[in-house]
Amino acid sequence: MSVFKKLAGETVIYGISNILPRILHYVIFTFYLTYKFSEQSDYGIYLDLYAYAAMLLIVYRLGMETSFFRFATGEKANLEKSYSASSQTILITSVFFTILFIIFAPQVADMLRYPDKVEYVYWFAVIIALDALSAIPFARFRIERRPVRFASLKVFNTLFTIVLVVFFLDVCPYLIDHGWQDVFRFYDPAKKLDYVFMSNLIASAAVIILLIPQIMKIKLEFDWSFLKKMILYGLPMALVGAAGVFNQSFSIPIIKYILGDNITQNLAAAGVYGAAAKLALIMNLFTVAYTYAAEPFFFTSSTRSDSRELYASSARLFAMFGSVFFLFILLYQDIIVFVLGPNFRSETHVLPILLMSYIFLGLYYNVAIWYKIKDRTNIGALISVGGAIITIAINFIFIPIAGVVTAAWASFVCYAFMMMAGYLIGQKYFPVPYNLMKIGYYIGFALIIYVTNLYLRRFTDGLPVILSVNSALFLIYLLMIYITEKKWLIGVIRLK
């Protein structure tokens, strides 16, 4: 099988495993909750707490996932030793931080401005620990090229969570209304958000149980010199990950604290912005799925004589298909927007900004692979921190002036900076012959089609007409890409 066919196949499988979690966000945490919650602030609280959870998950893992990839592949690979060392490290950090959060839960709840919701701190401390403990077993599936096993457990987690959320938010109220009050005395219909978090907790615990066969492969041996190498490699990656999560998710906490004086109103605004930002999910899904498949591919291909040409072709493929997703979402947003409740549709103008941001982010993952391969993770950390500083500065300066749209532009500028920095510095340490003209062609042509769509909207009326015109524009884009890139695509597909 050709190298890019395999990469494409694994991207699809990893995509499926990430599609369902994202569908969960669409159907349950976007579509369902934006219709289910009467208060916009409830959705803002949900986004706020999961932003912190994503950041803390990076802290719990200490960059061990990427470190595991590095030390389990290559010329001096040691899979079992790397697996045990990284797993033990995460176990120690998870136990330590979980105990810490439980002890100081009231103080943490006060800091988050949820003083009457201390239980949220308890629940999330455990959720984050469970998710952290599953990271290395899932990484082993990826490095052993077992995407089906990876996907099946991810899909189970998603489906189980969906079942639990629907049970708590719909089935329980229905049964109570039909005479089951005594059976469901524990249930409080006013605590819908609580049951969403509880569903996450139960599902995460179930996944850990299913991963026990993988966990049992951990050997109780301790090699401090080897572990030290892994930690020194992983810590900068943890900083990279933390900065990345901050750039992607922390606009919600920032909006909560600085948009205005009323926390409830700020959370409502954050909820509306966050719901609109979820419409960029398809692009983010593609980026995540590609990254999951590409990271082990990049490492295992690093010893090939044509590795740099492979990396260049990979970036070009991402730009091509990323531009297709970008255009598809924008041309059909008139339909996609209905996944949001009527009270959550006022900020959808941020969509093109965020979609282009995700293209920049995906290209950054491609052009910055050199710092992982060349063990220059400190430079990667500096680039990510630079992006985080840009995000902080733009948000803090302009959110009070321009409102929540600032968060989208902050992501745009941040990822554009990271992409350019990763490329320019990488050409010094690990030159790769990226075809910038072709990458610019895919993105630029997509933007021209989108601007044409905006212009033609002035002369079209009615959803059927708009969709017909947009479909014609989309087909023009696909046809032009096929005509101009057919020969190159065939060559890439046949590459062994």
C-alpha positions in Angstrom: 0.0 0.0 0.0 1.3 3.5 -0.8 2.4 5.6 2.1 -0.2 8.3 1.5 -3.0 5.8 1.0 -2.2 4.4 4.4 -2.0 7.9 5.9 -5.4 8.8 4.3 -7.0 5.6 5.5 -5.8 6.1 9.0 -6.9 9.8 8.9 -10.4 8.5 7.9 -10.4 6.0 10.8 -9.1 8.5 13.3 -11.6 10.9 11.8 -14.4 8.5 12.5 -13.2 8.1 16.1 -13.2 11.9 16.4 -16.3 12.5 14.3 -18.6 10.9 16.9 -17.1 13.0 19.8 -17.7 16.0 17.6 -21.2 14.8 16.7 -21.7 14.6 20.4 -20.9 18.3 20.6 -23.2 19.0 17.7 -26.1 16.9 18.7 -25.8 17.0 22.5 -23.5 19.8 23.5 -24.4 22.2 20.7 -27.7 21.4 19.1 -29.3 19.6 22.0 -28.1 21.8 24.8 -28.6 25.1 23.0 -32.2 24.0 22.7 -32.4 22.4 26.1 -30.9 25.1 28.2 -33.2 28.0 28.8 -30.3 30.2 30.0 -27.5 31.1 27.6 -25.2 31.3 30.7 -25.5 27.5 31.3 -23.9 26.8 28.0 -21.2 29.4 28.9 -20.5 27.6 32.2 -20.2 24.3 30.3 -17.6 25.8 27.8 -15.8 27.6 30.6 -15.2 24.5 32.7 -14.2 22.4 29.8 -11.7 25.0 28.8 -10.0 24.6 32.2 -10.3 20.9 32.0 -8.5 20.8 28.6 -5.7 23.0 30.1 -5.3 20.8 33.2 -5.3 17.6 31.1 -2.1 19.0 29.5 -0.6 19.6 33.0 -1.5 16.1 34.1 0.1 14.5 31.1 3.4 16.5 31.2 3.9 16.0 27.4 4.4 12.3 27.9 2.2 11.4 24.9 4.6 13.0 22.4 7.6 11.9 24.4 6.3 8.3 24.1 6.1 8.7 20.3 9.6 10.0 20.2 11.2 7.3 22.4 9.2 4.4 21.1 10.1 4.9 17.4 13.3 5.6 15.5 16.7 3.9 15.5 16.9 3.5 19.3 13.2 2.7 19.9 12.2 1.1 23.1 8.4 0.6 23.1 7.9 -1.2 26.3 10.3 0.9 28.3 8.8 4.1 27.0 5.3 2.8 27.5 5.9 2.0 31.2 7.8 5.1 32.0 5.3 7.5 30.5 2.3 5.7 32.0 3.9 5.7 35.5 4.7 9.4 35.2 1.1 10.3 34.3 -0.2 8.0 37.1 1.9 10.0 39.7 0.8 13.4 38.4 -2.9 12.4 38.2 -3.0 11.1 41.8 -1.1 14.2 43.0 -3.2 16.8 41.3 -6.5 15.0 42.0 -5.8 15.0 45.7 -4.7 18.6 45.5 -7.9 19.7 43.8 -10.1 17.7 46.2 -8.4 19.3 49.2 -8.7 22.9 47.9 -12.0 22.5 46.0 -13.8 25.3 47.9 -11.0 27.8 47.1 -10.9 26.7 43.4 -14.7 27.1 43.1 -14.4 30.6 44.5 -11.7 31.5 42.0 -13.8 30.2 39.2 -16.8 32.3 40.4 -18.9 29.2 41.2 -18.8 29.2 45.0 -22.0 27.2 45.3 -20.8 24.5 42.9 -17.8 22.9 44.8 -18.9 19.5 43.5 -17.9 20.6 40.0 -14.3 20.7 41.1 -14.5 17.2 42.6 -16.0 15.8 39.4 -13.6 17.5 37.0 -10.6 16.5 39.1 -11.6 12.8 38.6 -12.6 13.3 35.0 -9.3 14.8 34.1 -7.3 12.1 35.9 -9.2 9.3 34.1 -8.7 11.0 30.7 -5.0 11.5 31.4 -4.5 7.9 32.4 -6.0 6.7 29.1 -3.7 8.9 27.0 -0.7 6.5 26.8 -2.8 3.4 26.1 -4.5 5.2 23.3 -1.1 6.5 22.0 0.1 2.9 21.9 -2.8 2.0 19.7 -1.7 4.8 17.3 2.0 3.9 17.3 1.2 0.2 16.7 -1.1 1.2 13.8 -4.2 -0.2 15.4 -6.7 2.6 14.5 -9.7 0.3 14.6 -9.1 -0.5 18.2 -8.5 3.2 18.9 -11.6 4.2 17.1 -13.9 1.6 18.7 -13.1 2.7 22.2 -13.4 6.4 21.3 -16.8 5.6 19.7 -17.9 3.6 22.8 -17.0 6.6 25.0 -19.1 8.9 22.8 -22.1 6.7 22.5 -22.1 5.8 26.2 -22.0 9.5 27.0 -24.8 10.3 24.7 -27.0 7.5 26.2 -26.3 8.8 29.7 -27.0 12.5 28.8 -30.3 11.6 27.1 -31.2 9.3 30.0 -30.7 12.1 32.6 -32.2 15.0 30.6 -35.1 13.3 28.9 -35.8 9.8 30.1 -35.8 10.6 33.8 -38.2 13.5 33.5 -40.5 11.4 31.3 -40.5 8.6 33.8 -41.2 10.9 36.7 -44.1 12.5 34.8 -45.5 9.0 34.3 -45.6 7.9 37.9 -42.0 6.8 38.7 -41.4 9.5 41.3 -40.3 7.1 44.0 -37.8 5.4 41.8 -36.2 8.7 40.7 -36.2 10.5 44.1 -32.5 11.2 43.5 -33.3 13.2 40.4 -33.4 17.0 40.4 -34.7 18.4 37.0 -33.2 21.8 37.8 -29.7 20.4 37.6 -29.4 19.7 33.9 -25.8 20.8 33.6 -24.8 18.6 36.6 -26.0 15.6 34.8 -24.0 16.4 31.7 -20.8 16.5 33.8 -21.8 13.3 35.6 -22.3 11.5 32.3 -18.8 12.5 31.3 -17.4 11.1 34.6 -19.2 7.8 34.2 -18.2 7.3 30.6 -14.5 8.1 31.3 -14.5 5.6 34.1 -16.0 3.0 31.8 -13.2 3.6 29.2 -10.5 3.1 31.8 -12.1 -0.3 32.7 -12.0 -1.3 29.0 -8.3 -0.3 28.8 -7.3 -2.6 31.7 -5.7 -5.1 29.3 -3.5 -2.3 28.0 -2.8 -0.9 31.4 -1.7 -4.4 32.6 1.2 -4.2 30.1 2.8 -1.5 32.2 6.0 -2.9 33.8 6.8 -1.8 37.3 10.4 -1.0 36.5 12.1 2.3 37.2 15.0 3.8 35.2 15.5 7.3 36.3 18.0 8.2 33.6 15.7 7.1 30.9 12.7 8.7 32.5 14.6 12.0 32.9 15.3 12.0 29.1 11.5 11.5 28.5 10.5 14.3 30.9 13.1 16.7 29.5 11.7 16.0 26.0 8.1 16.1 27.1 8.0 19.2 29.3 8.5 21.7 26.4 5.7 19.7 24.6 3.5 20.2 27.6 4.1 23.9 27.3 3.3 23.7 23.6 0.1 21.8 24.4 -0.9 24.2 27.2 -0.3 27.2 24.9 -2.3 25.4 22.1 -5.2 24.8 24.4 -5.1 28.3 25.6 -5.2 29.6 22.0 -8.1 27.3 21.1 -10.3 27.3 24.3 -9.5 30.1 26.7 -11.4 32.8 24.9 -14.4 31.7 27.0 -12.8 32.2 30.4 -11.4 35.5 29.2 -14.8 36.7 28.0 -16.3 35.6 31.3 -13.9 37.8 33.3 -13.3 40.9 31.2 -16.3 41.5 28.8 -18.3 43.4 31.5 -19.0 43.6 35.1 -21.8 41.0 35.2 -20.5 37.5 35.3 -23.8 35.9 34.3 -24.2 38.2 31.3 -20.5 37.5 30.3 -21.2 33.8 30.5 -24.3 34.2 28.3 -22.2 36.1 25.7 -19.5 33.5 25.9 -22.1 30.8 25.4 -23.4 32.4 22.3 -19.9 32.9 20.8 -18.9 29.4 21.8 -21.9 27.9 20.2 -21.2 29.7 16.9 -17.6 28.7 17.1 -18.7 25.1 17.2 -19.9 25.4 13.7 -16.2 25.5 12.7 -16.1 21.9 14.1 -15.8 20.2 10.7 -12.6 21.9 9.9 -11.3 21.3 13.4 -12.3 17.7 13.1 -10.4 17.3 9.9 -7.3 19.0 11.5 -7.5 16.7 14.6 -8.0 13.5 12.6 -5.1 14.4 10.3 -2.9 15.2 13.3 -3.7 12.0 15.0 -2.7 10.0 11.9 0.2 12.2 10.8 2.2 12.5 14.0 3.2 8.8 14.2 3.6 8.9 10.4 6.0 11.8 10.6 8.1 10.0 13.3 8.2 6.6 11.5 9.0 8.3 8.2 11.9 10.4 9.6 14.5 7.7 8.7 13.4 7.5 5.0 15.7 9.2 2.4 12.7 11.0 0.9 11.3 12.1 4.3 11.4 15.8 3.5 9.6 15.3 0.2 6.9 13.3 2.1 6.5 16.1 4.6 6.1 18.6 1.8 3.5 16.5 0.0 1.7 16.0 3.3 1.4 19.7 3.9 0.2 20.2 0.3 -2.5 17.5 0.7 -3.7 19.1 4.0 -4.0 22.5 2.4 -5.9 21.1 -0.5 -8.5 19.1 1.5 -8.6 21.8 4.3 -9.6 24.4 1.7 -12.4 22.0 0.5 -13.7 21.7 4.0 -13.4 25.5 4.5 -15.4 26.2 1.4 -18.0 23.5 2.1 -18.9 24.8 5.5 -19.1 28.5 4.4 -21.2 27.7 1.3 -23.7 25.6 3.3 -23.7 27.5 6.5 -27.3 28.5 5.8 -28.3 24.9 6.7 -25.6 24.1 9.2 -26.6 27.1 11.4 -29.9 25.3 12.3 -28.0 22.9 14.6 -27.9 25.9 17.0 -30.9 26.9 19.1 -32.6 30.2 18.1 -30.9 32.0 21.0 -27.4 31.0 19.9 -27.2 32.2 16.2 -26.2 35.8 16.6 -22.4 35.4 16.3 -22.1 33.1 13.3 -20.3 35.9 11.4 -17.1 34.6 13.2 -17.2 31.4 11.2 -14.9 32.3 8.2 -12.4 33.8 10.6 -12.2 30.6 12.7 -12.2 28.3 9.7 -9.2 30.0 8.2 -7.6 29.9 11.7 -7.9 26.1 11.7 -6.2 25.9 8.2 -3.3 27.9 9.6 -3.2 25.6 12.7 -3.2 22.5 10.5 -0.4 23.9 8.3 1.5 24.8 11.5 1.4 21.1 12.6 2.9 20.2 9.2 5.7 22.8 9.0 6.6 22.6 12.7 7.2 18.8 12.8 11.0 19.5 12.5 11.3 20.6 16.1 10.0 17.2 17.3 12.2 15.2 14.9 15.3 17.3 15.7 14.7 17.3 19.4 14.3 21.1 19.5 11.1 21.1 21.5 12.3 24.2 23.3 11.9 26.2 20.1 8.4 24.7 19.6 7.5 25.8 23.1 8.7 29.4 22.4 6.6 29.6 19.3 3.5 28.3 21.2 4.1 30.7 24.0 4.5 33.5 21.5 1.1 32.6 20.1 -0.4 32.5 23.5 1.0 36.0 24.3 -0.6 37.3 21.1 -3.9 35.7 22.1 -3.8 37.2 25.5 -2.8 40.7 24.3 -5.5 40.9 21.6 -8.3 39.6 23.8 -7.5 41.7 26.8 -7.1 44.9 24.7 -10.0 44.5 22.3 -12.7 42.4 23.9 -13.9 45.3 26.1 -14.0 47.5 22.9 -15.1 45.2 20.1 -16.8 42.4 22.0 -16.6 38.6 21.5 -15.6 38.8 17.8 -12.2 39.7 19.1 -11.7 36.1 20.2 -12.0 34.9 16.6 -9.5 37.4 15.3 -7.1 36.6 18.1 -7.1 33.0 17.0 -6.6 34.0 13.4 -3.6 36.2 14.2 -2.1 33.7 16.7 -2.2 30.7 14.3 -0.9 32.8 11.4 2.0 33.9 13.5 2.7 30.3 14.6 2.5 29.0 11.0 4.9 31.5 9.7 7.3 31.2 12.6 7.3 27.4 12.4 8.0 27.6 8.6 10.7 30.2 8.7 12.6 28.7 11.7 12.1 25.2 10.3 13.8 26.1 7.0 16.9 26.9 9.0 17.1 23.7 11.1 15.3 21.2 8.8 14.7 22.6 5.3 11.6 21.0 3.6 10.7 21.9 0.0 7.1 23.0 0.6 5.3 24.1 -2.5 4.1 27.5 -1.2 2.6 28.4 -4.6 0.3 25.4 -4.6 -0.7 25.8 -1.0 -1.5 29.5 -1.7 -3.4 28.5 -4.8 -5.8 26.2 -2.9 -6.5 28.7 -0.1 -6.6 31.7 -2.4 -9.0 30.1 -4.9 -11.3 29.0 -2.0 -11.3 32.6 -0.7 -12.2 33.9 -4.2 -15.1 31.5 -4.4 -16.3 32.5 -1.0 -16.1 36.3 -1.8 -18.0 35.5 -5.1 -20.7 33.8 -3.0 -21.0 36.9 -0.8 -21.4 39.1 -3.9 -24.0 36.9 -5.6 -26.1 36.8 -2.4 -27.1 40.4 -3.2 -28.9 39.1 -6.3 -30.4 35.9 -4.9 -33.4 35.4 -2.6 -34.7 32.3 -0.9 -32.7 29.4 0.6 -33.2 27.0 -2.4 -31.8 29.6 -4.8 -28.9 30.4 -2.5 -28.0 26.7 -2.1 -28.2 26.1 -5.8 -25.8 28.9 -6.6 -23.5 27.9 -3.8 -23.5 24.3 -5.0 -22.5 25.4 -8.5 -19.6 27.5 -7.0 -18.5 24.5 -4.9 -18.5 22.2 -8.0 -16.4 24.8 -9.9 -13.9 24.7 -7.1 -13.7 20.9 -7.0 -13.5 20.7 -10.8 -10.6 23.2 -11.1 -8.7 21.5 -8.3 -9.2 18.1 -10.0 -8.1 19.4 -13.4 -5.0 21.2 -12.2 -3.9 18.6 -9.6 -4.9 15.3 -11.1 -1.5 14.3 -12.3 0.2 15.2 -9.0 -2.4 13.4 -6.9 -2.0 10.2 -8.9 1.8 10.4 -8.3 1.3 10.9 -4.6 -1.2 8.1 -4.3 1.2 5.7 -6.0 4.2 6.7 -3.8 5.5 3.7 -1.8 
